[in-house]
Amino acid sequence: MRRSIPPRLRKPALMVLSGILFAVAWLVRGGSLWWVSIPALIVAGARAVSYYRLGDRDTDEGALAGARADERQQLVGLRSRSLGYYFVLVAGFAGLLAAIAAKADWWWPFLLILLVAGFGNLFGLSTYGSGEPDEDDEAGAEPLHSPAQS
């Protein structure tokens, strides 16, 4: 499915989809704040249009907005997401500690955040590899330097 969407439209489409979901959540909530869904849709639409227009430019920001980043930009994005992951872990753990210390009943969302983050980390390691070579790789691997060359 991802390949069927042109790269320049991927981020704007995600912004529109997330804006629609946020607006629907406010509409379902109802009450006196139902109107929050209207500015949410306007902001999501404006951001999508600005990202679409930015994606056409031949700059670093345009490459990121147009989903055509090079390796350097992808590495920066990966490091940024990794740092964000650690911030979530620290914030979740701090919230869990505060809830336990206050003897509050709202400790479980923080535990859930930590469990989901831990599962995501383990899932990522199993998907992308843990950095340890497989047994098949070790059996067929040749040494970099043979004893005769040393």
Legacy VTK file of the C-alpha trace (Angstrom):
# vtk DataFile Version 3.0
C-alpha trace
ASCII
DATASET POLYDATA
POINTS 150 float
0.000 0.000 0.000
2.812 2.410 0.811
4.244 2.110 -2.666
0.894 2.991 -4.215
0.987 6.440 -2.576
3.466 8.816 -4.233
6.251 9.856 -1.835
5.259 13.531 -1.911
1.742 12.674 -0.730
2.649 10.289 2.113
3.171 12.788 4.931
0.309 15.109 3.909
-2.045 12.110 3.708
-0.955 10.976 7.173
-1.570 14.482 8.520
-5.060 14.609 7.027
-5.875 11.132 8.360
-4.646 11.954 11.868
-6.571 15.251 11.796
-9.763 13.463 10.771
-9.329 10.863 13.525
-8.704 13.597 16.119
-11.786 15.519 14.949
-13.947 12.387 15.044
-12.757 11.686 18.594
-13.926 15.162 19.656
-17.252 14.687 17.859
-17.820 11.306 19.517
-16.971 12.849 22.883
-19.677 15.417 22.309
-20.606 17.845 25.023
-19.807 21.504 24.955
-16.387 21.019 23.310
-17.596 19.340 20.104
-16.509 22.444 18.180
-12.823 21.593 18.769
-13.141 19.193 15.834
-13.549 22.092 13.402
-10.213 23.827 14.134
-8.563 20.396 14.249
-9.648 19.739 10.669
-8.586 23.216 9.550
-5.132 22.892 11.127
-4.632 19.382 9.716
-5.632 20.563 6.245
-3.357 23.611 6.421
-0.418 21.507 7.588
-1.025 18.967 4.829
-1.099 21.693 2.167
2.082 23.307 3.531
3.890 19.943 3.632
2.748 19.173 0.087
4.071 22.514 -1.146
7.301 22.149 0.844
7.844 18.650 -0.585
8.396 20.151 -4.045
11.398 22.237 -2.977
14.972 21.124 -3.493
16.133 21.649 0.097
16.755 19.438 3.118
13.336 20.385 4.512
11.729 19.695 1.142
13.354 16.265 0.955
12.055 15.425 4.432
8.559 16.690 3.651
8.549 14.879 0.320
9.696 11.556 1.870
12.891 11.421 -0.182
15.507 11.874 2.532
19.086 10.738 2.012
21.030 8.501 4.409
22.262 11.407 6.538
18.740 12.751 7.033
17.414 9.269 7.740
20.102 8.747 10.389
19.203 12.070 12.037
15.532 11.023 12.027
16.412 7.639 13.510
18.448 9.242 16.291
15.664 11.713 16.970
13.073 8.939 17.297
15.447 7.012 19.546
15.832 10.019 21.827
12.062 10.451 21.856
11.705 6.794 22.844
13.980 7.353 25.843
12.042 10.459 26.864
8.822 8.409 26.797
10.432 5.714 28.942
11.678 8.228 31.511
8.340 10.083 31.598
6.382 6.830 31.894
8.588 5.567 34.686
8.404 8.916 36.526
4.610 8.889 36.225
4.455 5.318 37.496
6.638 6.201 40.471
4.539 9.298 41.256
1.299 7.323 41.074
2.646 4.567 43.314
4.000 7.086 45.826
0.642 8.912 45.900
-1.208 5.595 46.358
-3.315 6.584 43.354
-5.454 4.383 41.157
-4.095 5.963 37.957
-0.792 4.059 37.899
-1.830 1.553 35.233
-1.660 3.860 32.155
1.997 4.534 32.921
2.691 0.821 33.282
0.898 0.235 29.974
3.101 2.845 28.266
6.230 1.121 29.606
4.980 -2.303 28.511
4.116 -1.109 24.995
7.507 0.615 24.673
9.296 -2.518 25.873
7.324 -4.717 23.502
8.069 -2.325 20.659
11.765 -2.481 21.455
11.766 -6.291 21.506
9.699 -6.411 18.316
12.182 -4.070 16.637
15.103 -6.222 17.713
13.440 -9.357 16.380
12.464 -7.643 13.128
15.702 -5.826 12.356
18.110 -8.122 14.180
19.754 -7.833 17.541
23.234 -7.291 16.174
24.317 -10.834 16.968
25.177 -13.047 13.993
22.963 -16.004 13.265
24.297 -19.535 13.690
24.184 -19.997 9.916
26.280 -16.873 9.431
28.896 -18.041 11.936
29.218 -21.489 10.326
29.793 -20.102 6.827
31.854 -17.080 7.796
35.468 -16.919 6.783
38.021 -15.193 9.007
39.148 -11.733 7.881
42.816 -12.692 8.141
44.080 -16.198 7.747
46.989 -17.372 9.929
49.171 -17.668 6.821
48.773 -13.935 6.054
49.832 -12.809 9.538
LINES 1 151
150 0 1 2 3 4 5 6 7 8 9 10 11 12 13 14 15 16 17 18 19 20 21 22 23 24 25 26 27 28 29 30 31 32 33 34 35 36 37 38 39 40 41 42 43 44 45 46 47 48 49 50 51 52 53 54 55 56 57 58 59 60 61 62 63 64 65 66 67 68 69 70 71 72 73 74 75 76 77 78 79 80 81 82 83 84 85 86 87 88 89 90 91 92 93 94 95 96 97 98 99 100 101 102 103 104 105 106 107 108 109 110 111 112 113 114 115 116 117 118 119 120 121 122 123 124 125 126 127 128 129 130 131 132 133 134 135 136 137 138 139 140 141 142 143 144 145 146 147 148 149
